[in-house]
Amino acid sequence: MTRIILVRHGQTEWNIESGAGERFRGRVDLPLDDTGLAQAHALAERLANRLIVAVYSSPLKRAVETARPIAQQLSLPVQPLPAVIDIHYGDWQGLSSAAVAKVYPDLYRRWLEKPHLVKFPNGESLRQVRLRGMATLKEVTARHEGRVVLLVAHQVVNKVLVCAMLGLDNSHFWRIRQDNGCINVFEHQDGIFAAVLVNDTCHLR
C-alpha cells in the first residue's frame, strides 16, 4: 500500500480577502507571506515523524517554500514536479473576483455554477489540470510503491486530484475544500485510492 500526503501551500498576500479581494493566482510566482511561512513550519512539525521517502513540489515559489522546511526536517531534497504547477488562469491571472465578474460576467457565472465546463481565456480547463496531475500522481505512486510520499501543490490542482482520487468528476470541484497549509492523505492499492484525511488543518491552530 502506498500513502500519498497531498499538501496545499501556505498563505500568500494574494490569498487574503481584503483590499481588492482574493486574486486569481495561477502561474504568478508569489512567495509565502509571514503567515504562510509559519504554516510551512507547522506542517514540518506535524510531518516530522512520518516515514516519508520523497518530497515533491510544484515549481512555483509558494509551493517550494512550503515544501522546504518539511524536506529539511526529513533530510530530503525538494524535487520539482512541473505537472502539478497551478492552473493557468490565462487572462484572469492577477485579477480579483470582482474585476473578473465585471469584465467576464457570463464566464464568471459559469465558473461558479459549472466549473467543469470552463476554459479560461488563453488558459487551461479543469480537465487539462486533471489529465496532467493524475498522470504524474500515478507515476509517483508507482515509483514509490509501498512507501509514503509528500506532494505540495495548489488549491485548484489539489481539488481536482481529490475529486479524481474519490472517483468524482470535475463538476464536484466546489464541494472540495482546500485551505492554505492543509493536509490530505490517501492510500493507494490495486489501482484504487482511499481517503484517510481531507483538508486537515489541526496543526495550524
Rosetta blueprint (number, residue, H / E / L):
1 M L
2 T E
3 R E
4 I E
5 I E
6 L E
7 V E
8 R E
9 H L
10 G L
11 Q L
12 T L
13 E H
14 W H
15 N H
16 I L
17 E L
18 S L
19 G L
20 A L
21 G L
22 E L
23 R E
24 F L
25 R L
26 G L
27 R L
28 V L
29 D L
30 L L
31 P L
32 L L
33 D L
34 D H
35 T H
36 G H
37 L H
38 A H
39 Q H
40 A H
41 H H
42 A H
43 L H
44 A H
45 E H
46 R H
47 L H
48 A L
49 N L
50 R L
51 L L
52 I E
53 V E
54 A E
55 V E
56 Y E
57 S E
58 S L
59 P L
60 L L
61 K H
62 R H
63 A H
64 V H
65 E H
66 T H
67 A H
68 R H
69 P H
70 I H
71 A H
72 Q H
73 Q H
74 L H
75 S L
76 L L
77 P L
78 V E
79 Q E
80 P E
81 L L
82 P H
83 A H
84 V H
85 I L
86 D L
87 I L
88 H L
89 Y L
90 G H
91 D H
92 W H
93 Q L
94 G L
95 L L
96 S E
97 S H
98 A H
99 A H
100 V H
101 A H
102 K H
103 V H
104 Y L
105 P H
106 D H
107 L H
108 Y H
109 R H
110 R H
111 W H
112 L H
113 E H
114 K L
115 P H
116 H H
117 L H
118 V L
119 K E
120 F L
121 P L
122 N L
123 G L
124 E L
125 S E
126 L H
127 R H
128 Q H
129 V H
130 R H
131 L H
132 R H
133 G H
134 M H
135 A H
136 T H
137 L H
138 K H
139 E H
140 V H
141 T H
142 A H
143 R H
144 H L
145 E L
146 G L
147 R L
148 V E
149 V E
150 L E
151 L E
152 V E
153 A E
154 H L
155 Q H
156 V H
157 V H
158 N H
159 K H
160 V H
161 L H
162 V H
163 C H
164 A H
165 M H
166 L L
167 G L
168 L L
169 D L
170 N H
171 S H
172 H H
173 F H
174 W H
175 R H
176 I L
177 R L
178 Q L
179 D L
180 N L
181 G L
182 C L
183 I E
184 N E
185 V E
186 F E
187 E E
188 H E
189 Q E
190 D L
191 G L
192 I E
193 F E
194 A E
195 A E
196 V E
197 L E
198 V E
199 N E
200 D E
201 T L
202 C H
203 H H
204 L H
205 R L
